[in-house]
Amino acid sequence: MNKSIKTKKQVSKTLIKLLNYKPLDLITIKELTEKANISRTAFYNNFHTLRGCS
């Protein structure tokens, strides 16, 4: 599987889990990347903003 696709899937799954507990406005990129076990660089290589994930 392409590394970019894997990263996007990890971020998507983690974001969905976080949205069960708090609204999007309160989720930080730091929190998302830590819980998804990816670097901030990997996040920004695939998304411009957190809103770009949804």
Rosetta blueprint (number, residue, H / E / L):
1 M L
2 N L
3 K H
4 S H
5 I H
6 K H
7 T H
8 K H
9 K H
10 Q H
11 V H
12 S H
13 K H
14 T H
15 L H
16 I H
17 K H
18 L H
19 L H
20 N L
21 Y L
22 K L
23 P L
24 L H
25 D H
26 L H
27 I L
28 T L
29 I H
30 K H
31 E H
32 L H
33 T H
34 E H
35 K H
36 A H
37 N L
38 I L
39 S L
40 R H
41 T H
42 A H
43 F H
44 Y H
45 N H
46 N H
47 F L
48 H L
49 T L
50 L H
51 R H
52 G H
53 C L
54 S L
